[in-house]
Amino acid sequence: MLCLDPFHIVKWATEALDAVRRDVWNQLRRDGKKEQAQSLKRSRWALWKKPESLTDKQRCKLSEIEKDNQPLFRAYLLKEQLRKVFTYSGGYARVQLQGFVAMATRSGLAPFIKLASRIRSHQVGINAALVHGLSNARVESANNKLRLLTRLAFGFHSLAPLISLALLKLGGLCRPLPGRR
């Protein structure tokens, strides 16, 4: 069974949030509200980060967005709701995901309506990830480490030293070194 990685699903929501931010920014510029548009331009990181990781300055930026820009703040809340879905598991998580899809569809925000459709089309893989709690995080971590080792082994004359490095670094074995016990 195919399980879709929660990180990538939340990334879809972050991309939809960014599309809403750009649309709002462009609309403010067209309406001649240059100060509001400039203020919004520096809000990307505050919108992307987890609420618990925000700095005081970023919290202030979010409260400004909440007061001045309801569609963008609604998009932020939708992104956070989807992120929260993946902290649950089993049937409850699936119910929460259905609630997210319904809210995103009714939001009136085109990128989130498209996201809801995308989630519906990948429902089986997302439900499998919610039920089994699986993620690609370990595989992607190993791939990054292998890429680093490949760069380190660039000057080697054969693959044998690279394979040895990979086994030493990622294999979980701790072989005794010569002359040591």
C-alpha positions in Angstrom: 0.0 0.0 0.0 1.2 3.5 -0.9 1.6 6.0 2.0 2.0 9.6 1.2 4.5 11.5 3.4 2.8 14.0 5.7 5.7 16.5 5.2 4.8 16.7 1.5 1.1 17.1 2.1 1.7 20.0 4.4 4.1 21.4 1.8 1.2 21.4 -0.6 -0.8 23.6 1.9 2.2 25.9 2.3 2.4 26.4 -1.4 -1.3 27.2 -1.5 -0.8 29.7 1.4 2.0 31.3 -0.6 -0.2 31.6 -3.7 -2.9 33.3 -1.6 -0.2 35.6 -0.1 1.0 36.6 -3.6 -2.5 37.1 -4.9 -3.3 39.4 -1.9 0.0 41.3 -2.4 -0.7 41.8 -6.1 -4.2 43.0 -5.3 -3.0 45.5 -2.7 -0.5 46.9 -5.2 -3.2 47.2 -7.9 -5.4 49.0 -5.4 -2.6 51.5 -4.7 -2.1 50.3 -1.1 1.6 50.3 -1.3 2.3 50.4 2.5 0.1 47.4 3.2 1.7 45.6 0.3 5.2 46.3 1.5 4.2 45.1 5.0 2.8 41.9 3.6 6.0 41.3 1.5 8.0 40.5 4.6 5.4 38.2 6.1 6.4 34.9 4.3 8.4 33.4 7.1 5.8 34.2 9.8 3.2 32.5 7.7 5.4 29.4 7.0 6.6 28.7 10.5 4.9 26.6 13.1 3.1 28.8 15.7 5.3 27.5 18.5 8.5 28.5 16.6 7.5 32.1 15.9 9.6 35.0 17.2 7.9 37.9 18.9 8.3 40.0 15.7 6.7 37.3 13.6 3.8 37.0 16.1 3.2 40.7 15.7 3.3 40.3 11.9 0.6 37.6 12.2 -1.6 39.7 14.4 -1.3 42.5 11.8 -2.4 40.1 9.1 -5.3 38.9 11.2 -6.5 42.5 11.6 -5.8 43.8 8.1 -6.1 40.8 5.8 -8.8 38.1 6.6 -8.3 36.0 3.4 -4.6 35.6 4.1 -5.1 34.8 7.7 -7.8 32.3 6.8 -5.3 30.6 4.5 -2.8 30.5 7.3 -5.3 28.9 9.7 -6.2 26.3 7.0 -2.5 25.4 6.6 -2.1 25.0 10.4 -5.3 22.9 10.5 -3.8 20.5 8.0 -0.5 20.4 9.8 -2.4 19.5 13.0 -4.3 16.7 11.2 -1.0 14.8 11.0 -0.4 14.9 14.8 -3.4 12.6 15.2 -3.7 9.0 14.0 -6.2 6.4 13.0 -9.9 7.1 12.4 -9.9 10.4 14.3 -7.2 11.8 11.9 -9.2 10.7 8.9 -12.3 12.5 10.3 -10.1 15.6 10.9 -8.8 15.4 7.3 -12.3 15.2 6.0 -13.1 18.3 8.0 -10.1 20.1 6.6 -11.1 19.2 3.0 -14.7 20.5 3.6 -13.4 23.8 5.1 -10.8 24.3 2.3 -13.5 23.7 -0.3 -15.8 26.3 1.3 -13.0 28.8 2.0 -13.4 30.7 -1.3 -9.7 30.6 -1.8 -8.8 29.2 -5.2 -5.5 27.6 -4.2 -7.1 25.9 -1.2 -10.0 24.6 -3.3 -7.4 23.1 -5.6 -5.6 21.7 -2.6 -8.8 20.0 -1.3 -9.3 18.5 -4.8 -5.7 17.2 -4.8 -6.1 15.7 -1.3 -9.3 14.0 -2.4 -7.5 12.5 -5.4 -4.8 11.1 -3.2 -7.1 10.1 -0.3 -6.1 6.5 -0.2 -2.4 7.2 0.2 -3.0 9.9 2.8 -5.4 7.7 4.8 -2.8 5.0 4.8 -0.2 7.4 6.2 -2.6 8.5 8.9 -3.6 5.0 9.9 0.0 3.6 9.8 1.9 6.7 10.9 4.5 6.2 8.1 6.8 8.9 6.7 9.7 9.1 4.3 11.8 11.1 6.8 14.3 8.3 7.4 14.8 7.4 3.8 15.3 11.0 2.8 17.8 11.4 5.7 19.8 8.4 4.4 19.7 9.8 0.9 21.1 13.1 2.0 23.9 11.3 3.9 24.7 9.2 0.9 24.9 12.3 -1.3 27.4 13.8 1.1 29.5 10.6 1.2 29.4 10.6 -2.6 30.9 14.1 -2.7 33.5 13.1 -0.1 34.5 10.0 -2.3 34.8 12.0 -5.5 38.5 11.3 -5.9 38.4 7.6 -5.2 39.5 5.3 -8.0 36.7 2.7 -7.4 33.4 2.2 -5.7 34.7 0.0 -3.0 35.8 2.9 -0.7 32.4 4.6 -1.2 30.6 1.4 -0.3 32.7 1.0 2.8 32.1 4.6 3.9 28.4 4.1 3.4 28.3 0.9 5.4 30.4 2.5 8.1 28.3 5.6 8.3 24.8 4.2 7.7 25.1 0.5 8.3 24.8 0.6 12.0 27.9 -1.6 12.4 30.8 -0.6 14.7 33.7 -2.7 13.4 36.8 -2.9 15.6 39.6 -0.8 14.2 43.0 -2.3 13.7 45.2 -2.0 16.8 42.2 -1.2 19.0 39.9 -3.3 21.1 
